[in-house]
């Protein structure tokens, strides 16, 4: 019987990308999937032709519904044999939030990382379904993006929104404390913010980097520190992959990641990835094999101002990365020799293959029992 998949696949966000990948993975696995778009933000993404074809299916014939939405939009419908919720969470201990009640009315939950399999207060059976990826996309040759001052340097980089959770300050602290201005290393920060123009955002990032350097107090003037390369313009998918091809080591210093698509992209592009030993990244990063996992501790959340009402309080726990261990792992990545880097690239390619449309689609098909 056909499966109805409701989600935000017309959006250009990372969430939209995951939804599109899941739909295509189900299709590759032979599941008769009928997509239906739900729009909350700017639905401006031109979806693949195959998804447009699948949209022509008849939803009234579907016996299972997959709801890839925030929990407070999940609804149980007895017309379906099974109601499945796709859920991602960057913190722990949400039992005091309104989401728990919505999650508990579903028949089944699909989560992207093992840390979410035992959520406090959630009684609905949860199953591990990692994100799917298009392996062909990573197998192509991408020319470097053409950023000045990177040639001949070892390039650390970050891709993500400018918000508290991404914890860019930890990356700045680690980079500038560990490496002196004369070492052949660079730091690229590619960021965005939904409410800022690229120009205003660039000003905001410069202020953040200068404030961090001033508080480090290593040099008398912030101009004495190495200058970051800051990119705030929106980049199409191909140019984002070109950015990965221009750099060497992706750093994810977040307070929490259920998956982290840019980190996975970096790994699949055979770059070194450094991330906290928590959540999604520790599912596809094997320490010392295709990247490095950084120590940290689970701490009560503090200072979150962009969360939904009732969220981001000290009742929730988040991963606080160790800046000193982040320094250590960044130095370790920089000091790898050519043989060690080649070995890591081979392992990364093998690991990425485990998340193909065919393999993840097959896993979803097995859970659907269709």
C-alpha positions in Angstrom: 0.0 0.0 0.0 1.2 3.6 -0.7 2.8 5.6 2.1 2.0 9.3 2.6 5.0 11.5 3.5 4.1 14.9 4.8 7.0 17.3 5.3 8.8 20.6 4.4 10.4 19.4 1.2 9.7 22.6 -0.7 11.9 24.6 1.7 15.5 25.5 1.0 16.5 24.7 4.7 18.5 21.8 5.9 15.3 20.3 7.2 13.9 20.5 3.6 16.9 18.7 2.3 16.5 15.8 4.8 12.9 15.5 3.8 13.7 15.4 0.1 16.4 12.8 0.7 14.0 10.6 2.7 11.4 10.7 0.0 13.9 9.8 -2.7 15.4 7.0 -0.5 12.0 5.5 0.0 11.4 5.7 -3.7 14.7 4.0 -4.5 13.9 1.2 -2.1 10.7 0.5 -4.0 8.2 2.1 -1.6 5.1 3.6 -3.2 5.6 7.0 -1.5 3.1 9.9 -2.0 4.7 13.3 -0.9 2.6 16.2 0.4 4.3 19.5 1.2 3.8 21.4 4.4 5.0 25.0 4.3 5.8 27.1 7.3 8.7 29.2 6.1 9.7 30.3 2.6 8.8 27.5 0.2 11.1 28.5 -2.6 13.0 25.3 -3.4 12.6 23.7 -6.8 12.3 20.1 -5.9 13.7 17.2 -8.1 11.5 16.2 -11.0 11.1 12.7 -9.4 9.4 14.2 -6.3 7.0 16.1 -8.6 6.1 12.9 -10.3 5.5 11.2 -6.9 3.2 14.0 -5.9 0.7 12.7 -8.5 0.0 9.7 -6.3 -3.4 9.3 -4.6 -3.1 10.0 -0.8 -6.5 8.4 -0.1 -5.0 5.0 -0.9 -2.2 5.4 1.7 -2.2 3.1 4.8 0.7 4.7 6.6 1.5 8.3 7.2 5.0 9.7 7.9 4.9 13.1 9.6 8.2 15.0 9.2 7.2 18.1 11.2 7.8 19.6 14.6 6.1 17.6 17.3 3.4 20.1 18.1 2.2 19.7 14.5 2.0 15.9 14.7 -1.6 14.5 14.7 -2.8 11.0 15.2 -5.2 9.8 12.5 -6.9 6.5 13.0 -7.6 6.2 9.2 -3.9 5.1 8.9 -2.6 1.7 10.0 0.5 3.4 11.3 1.3 7.1 12.3 5.1 7.7 12.2 6.8 10.8 13.4 10.2 11.9 12.2 11.9 13.8 15.0 15.2 15.5 15.7 16.4 16.9 19.0 19.6 18.7 19.9 19.2 18.7 23.7 18.2 16.1 26.3 15.5 15.9 29.0 12.4 17.4 27.3 9.9 15.7 29.6 8.8 19.1 30.9 7.9 20.4 27.4 4.6 20.2 25.4 6.3 18.1 22.8 6.3 14.9 24.9 2.5 14.6 24.7 2.5 14.9 20.9 5.3 12.4 20.5 3.5 9.9 22.8 0.4 9.9 20.6 2.3 8.5 17.6 2.6 4.8 16.8 6.3 5.0 16.1 9.2 7.6 16.0 12.2 7.7 13.6 15.2 9.5 15.0 18.6 10.1 13.4 21.0 9.3 16.3 21.3 6.8 19.1 21.3 9.4 21.8 17.6 9.9 20.9 16.5 6.3 21.3 15.8 6.7 25.0 14.2 10.1 25.5 13.1 10.9 29.0 9.3 11.0 29.1 8.8 9.6 25.6 7.1 6.2 25.6 6.5 5.7 21.9 8.8 3.1 20.3 11.7 4.9 18.6 13.9 3.5 15.8 17.2 4.7 14.4 16.9 6.0 10.9 20.0 8.1 9.9 19.8 10.7 7.2 20.1 9.4 3.7 22.5 10.9 1.1 23.0 11.0 -2.7 26.4 9.3 -3.1 26.6 10.5 -6.7 26.7 14.1 -5.5 29.9 13.5 -3.5 31.6 11.4 -6.2 31.9 14.4 -8.6 35.0 16.5 -8.9 34.5 20.1 -7.5 36.9 22.9 -8.2 37.9 25.0 -5.2 35.6 28.0 -4.6 38.4 30.5 -5.4 38.9 32.0 -1.9 42.1 34.1 -1.6 44.8 33.3 0.9 44.0 29.6 1.2 46.5 28.1 -1.2 49.2 26.1 0.5 47.5 26.4 3.9 45.7 23.9 6.1 42.1 25.2 6.2 39.7 24.7 9.1 36.2 25.7 8.4 32.7 26.0 9.8 29.3 26.0 8.0 26.1 26.9 10.0 23.8 29.5 11.2 24.9 32.3 13.5 23.1 31.4 16.7 24.0 30.4 20.2 23.6 26.6 19.6 26.3 26.5 17.0 28.8 27.9 19.6 31.1 29.6 17.1 32.8 31.3 20.1 34.3 27.9 21.1 35.8 27.5 17.7 37.3 31.0 17.7 38.7 30.5 21.2 40.3 27.1 20.3 41.7 28.2 16.9 43.3 31.5 18.1 44.6 30.0 21.3 46.1 26.9 19.7 47.6 28.5 16.5 49.8 31.5 16.4 49.3 34.1 13.5 52.4 32.9 11.6 51.4 29.2 11.3 50.2 28.1 7.8 46.6 27.6 8.9 43.4 29.5 8.1 39.8 29.6 9.4 36.8 30.0 7.1 33.4 30.8 8.6 30.4 30.3 6.3 27.3 31.4 8.2 23.8 32.8 7.6 20.8 34.2 9.6 17.2 34.2 8.5 16.6 37.8 9.6 19.8 39.5 8.5 21.2 40.7 5.2 24.6 39.3 4.2 26.1 42.7 4.8 24.6 43.1 8.3 25.5 39.5 9.2 29.1 40.1 8.1 29.3 43.1 10.4 27.8 41.0 13.3 30.4 38.2 12.7 33.3 40.6 12.7 32.1 42.1 15.9 31.9 38.6 17.4 35.4 37.6 16.3 36.9 40.9 17.5 35.2 40.6 20.9 36.4 37.0 21.3 40.0 38.0 20.4 39.8 40.9 22.9 38.6 38.7 25.7 41.3 36.1 24.9 43.9 38.8 25.6 46.7 37.1 23.8 47.8 40.1 21.9 47.6 43.9 22.6 45.5 44.5 19.5 42.9 42.4 17.7 44.6 43.2 14.4 47.6 41.1 15.6 45.4 37.9 15.4 45.1 35.9 12.2 42.1 37.2 10.3 39.2 34.8 9.5 37.6 34.4 6.0 33.9 35.2 6.5 31.3 34.2 4.0 27.7 35.4 4.6 26.2 35.3 1.2 23.8 32.4 0.3 25.6 29.7 -1.7 23.8 27.2 -3.9 24.4 23.6 -3.2 27.1 23.2 -5.8 29.1 26.1 -4.4 28.7 24.7 -0.9 30.3 21.5 -2.1 33.0 23.6 -3.7 33.6 25.2 -0.3 34.1 21.7 1.1 36.6 21.0 -1.7 38.5 24.2 -0.8 39.1 23.2 2.8 40.7 20.5 4.9 39.0 20.1 8.3 35.4 20.8 9.3 34.8 21.8 12.9 31.5 21.4 14.6 31.6 23.0 18.1 27.8 23.0 18.7 26.0 22.6 22.0 24.1 19.8 20.3 23.5 18.2 16.9 21.0 15.5 16.1 22.8 15.0 12.8 24.7 18.1 11.4 24.4 17.9 7.6 27.5 20.1 6.9 29.7 17.8 9.0 28.3 14.8 7.2 28.9 16.5 3.8 32.5 17.2 4.9 33.0 13.6 5.9 31.5 12.3 2.6 33.7 14.7 0.7 36.7 13.0 2.4 37.6 15.9 4.7 38.5 15.5 8.3 35.7 16.3 10.7 36.1 17.4 14.3 32.9 17.4 16.4 31.7 16.9 19.9 31.4 13.3 21.2 27.6 13.6 21.3 24.5 13.3 19.1 24.6 12.7 15.4 28.3 13.2 14.5 29.4 10.4 16.8 27.3 8.0 14.7 29.3 8.6 11.5 32.6 9.8 12.9 35.0 7.1 14.2 37.6 8.8 16.4 41.0 8.7 14.8 39.7 6.9 11.6 37.8 9.6 9.7 37.8 12.5 12.2 38.1 13.3 15.8 35.5 13.5 18.6 35.9 16.1 21.3 35.2 15.6 25.0 32.6 17.6 26.8 29.9 17.4 29.4 26.1 17.5 29.6 25.1 20.8 31.4 21.8 22.6 32.1 20.9 24.9 29.2 21.7 28.5 29.8 21.3 31.7 27.7 19.1 30.3 24.9 17.0 33.2 23.5 15.8 31.9 20.2 14.0 28.7 21.4 10.3 28.2 21.1 8.2 29.1 24.2 8.7 26.6 27.0 12.1 25.4 25.5 15.7 26.3 26.1 15.4 26.4 29.9 17.8 24.9 32.5 15.5 21.8 32.7 17.1 20.7 29.5 20.6 19.4 29.1 23.0 20.2 26.3 26.5 19.2 25.4 29.2 21.7 26.4 32.3 21.1 24.4 35.8 21.2 26.0 37.7 24.1 24.4 41.0 22.6 25.5 40.3 19.3 24.0 39.0 21.0 20.8 42.4 22.7 20.6 44.1 19.3 21.0 42.1 17.7 18.2 42.6 20.6 15.9 46.3 20.4 16.4 46.2 16.7 15.8 44.3 17.1 12.5 46.8 19.7 11.4 49.8 17.4 12.2 48.5 14.4 10.2 51.0 13.3 7.5 50.0 12.4 3.9 49.6 8.7 4.6 47.4 9.3 7.6 45.2 11.7 5.7 44.9 9.3 2.8 43.8 6.5 5.1 41.2 8.8 6.7 39.8 9.7 3.3 39.4 6.1 2.4 37.6 5.3 5.6 35.4 8.4 5.1 34.3 7.2 1.7 33.5 3.8 3.1 31.5 5.3 5.9 29.5 7.6 3.6 28.4 4.6 1.5 26.5 3.3 4.5 24.1 6.2 4.2 23.1 5.8 0.6 19.6 6.2 -0.6 19.4 2.5 -1.2 20.6 1.5 2.3 18.6 4.0 4.3 15.6 3.5 2.1 15.8 -0.2 2.7 15.9 0.4 6.4 12.8 2.6 6.3 11.0 0.0 4.1 11.8 -2.7 6.6 10.3 -0.6 9.4 7.3 0.2 7.3 6.7 -3.5 6.7 5.2 -2.7 3.3 
